[in-house]
């Protein structure tokens, strides 16, 4: 989270806030390991449309959380590392499942190219 000139919270991904962000572009079949960081004290769910992932670690510690999922809870002041395989071409939305956070910029698109 960052704050704008009016001291309003603005949620960011890689330092940029939706809709002023750079598209995330991957190729079909690509596997990426992604670190999600929550730098505030309260938790929120983070969701990927059209993409399934497994959880590899929380706060730097390996975890045994089997199964594919499309949403992960980010606890306050925590990090989660996931492994996502991009299998479906198209444009896919990712965002906080708390819509007020998404409205404040915690959202973006992933372009999965063939």
C-alpha positions as CSV (number, residue, x, y, z in Angstrom):
1,X,0.0,0.0,0.0
2,X,1.1,3.5,-0.8
3,X,-0.5,6.9,-0.1
4,X,-1.4,9.5,-2.8
5,X,-1.0,13.3,-2.4
6,X,-4.4,13.4,-0.5
7,X,-3.1,10.8,2.0
8,X,-5.5,8.2,0.5
9,X,-4.4,4.6,0.5
10,X,-3.6,3.3,-3.0
11,X,-2.9,-0.5,-3.4
12,X,-0.1,-1.4,-5.7
13,X,1.3,-4.4,-7.5
14,X,5.0,-4.0,-8.3
15,X,4.6,-0.4,-7.3
16,X,1.9,0.4,-9.8
17,X,-1.8,0.8,-9.2
18,X,-4.6,-0.3,-11.6
19,X,-5.4,1.1,-14.1
20,X,-1.9,2.6,-14.4
21,X,0.2,-0.6,-14.5
22,X,2.1,-2.7,-17.0
23,X,0.5,-5.8,-18.4
24,X,1.9,-9.0,-17.0
25,X,2.6,-11.2,-20.1
26,X,3.3,-14.9,-20.1
27,X,3.3,-17.8,-22.6
28,X,0.8,-20.7,-22.5
29,X,2.3,-23.5,-20.6
30,X,4.7,-21.2,-18.6
31,X,5.2,-22.0,-15.0
32,X,6.1,-19.1,-12.7
33,X,6.9,-18.9,-9.0
34,X,5.3,-15.7,-7.6
35,X,5.8,-14.1,-4.2
36,X,2.7,-12.2,-2.9
37,X,3.5,-9.8,-0.1
38,X,1.1,-8.1,2.3
39,X,2.8,-5.1,3.9
40,X,-0.1,-4.0,6.1
41,X,-1.4,-5.4,9.3
42,X,-4.8,-6.8,8.2
43,X,-5.5,-9.8,6.0
44,X,-7.2,-10.0,2.7
45,X,-7.9,-12.7,0.0
46,X,-6.1,-12.5,-3.3
47,X,-7.7,-14.1,-6.4
48,X,-6.6,-15.1,-9.9
49,X,-9.2,-15.6,-12.7
50,X,-8.5,-18.5,-15.1
51,X,-5.3,-19.5,-13.3
52,X,-4.7,-22.3,-10.7
53,X,-1.7,-22.4,-8.4
54,X,-0.2,-24.3,-5.5
55,X,1.1,-22.7,-2.3
56,X,4.8,-23.4,-1.8
57,X,5.6,-21.4,1.3
58,X,4.3,-18.8,3.8
59,X,6.6,-16.3,5.4
60,X,9.7,-18.1,4.1
61,X,8.7,-21.5,5.5
62,X,7.7,-24.4,3.3
63,X,4.1,-25.6,3.8
64,X,2.1,-28.7,3.0
65,X,-1.1,-27.2,1.6
66,X,-2.0,-29.7,-1.2
67,X,-4.4,-28.9,-4.0
68,X,-4.9,-26.4,-6.7
69,X,-6.6,-23.1,-5.9
70,X,-7.4,-19.7,-7.4
71,X,-7.5,-17.7,-4.1
72,X,-5.1,-17.3,-1.2
73,X,-5.5,-15.5,2.1
74,X,-2.7,-13.1,2.7
75,X,-2.4,-12.7,6.5
76,X,-1.3,-9.3,7.9
77,X,2.4,-8.5,7.3
78,X,3.0,-11.8,5.6
79,X,4.2,-13.3,2.3
80,X,3.1,-16.3,0.3
81,X,5.0,-18.0,-2.5
82,X,2.9,-19.8,-5.1
83,X,3.6,-21.8,-8.3
84,X,1.2,-21.0,-11.1
85,X,1.0,-22.7,-14.5
86,X,-0.6,-20.6,-17.2
87,X,-2.6,-23.0,-19.4
88,X,-5.4,-21.0,-20.9
89,X,-4.7,-18.2,-23.4
90,X,-6.4,-14.9,-23.0
91,X,-6.6,-11.9,-20.6
92,X,-7.1,-12.9,-17.0
93,X,-7.9,-10.6,-14.1
94,X,-6.1,-10.8,-10.7
95,X,-7.3,-8.8,-7.8
96,X,-8.0,-8.6,-4.1
97,X,-11.3,-10.3,-3.3
98,X,-12.2,-7.3,-1.1
99,X,-13.6,-5.2,-3.8
100,X,-12.8,-1.9,-2.1
101,X,-9.1,-2.9,-2.3
102,X,-9.5,-3.7,-6.0
103,X,-11.2,-0.4,-6.5
104,X,-8.2,1.3,-4.9
105,X,-5.8,-0.3,-7.4
106,X,-5.1,-3.9,-6.2
107,X,-5.9,-5.4,-9.6
108,X,-4.4,-6.1,-13.0
109,X,-4.5,-8.3,-16.1
110,X,-2.3,-11.2,-17.1
111,X,-2.0,-11.8,-20.8
112,X,-1.4,-15.5,-21.6
113,X,-0.1,-15.8,-25.1
114,X,-0.2,-18.8,-27.4
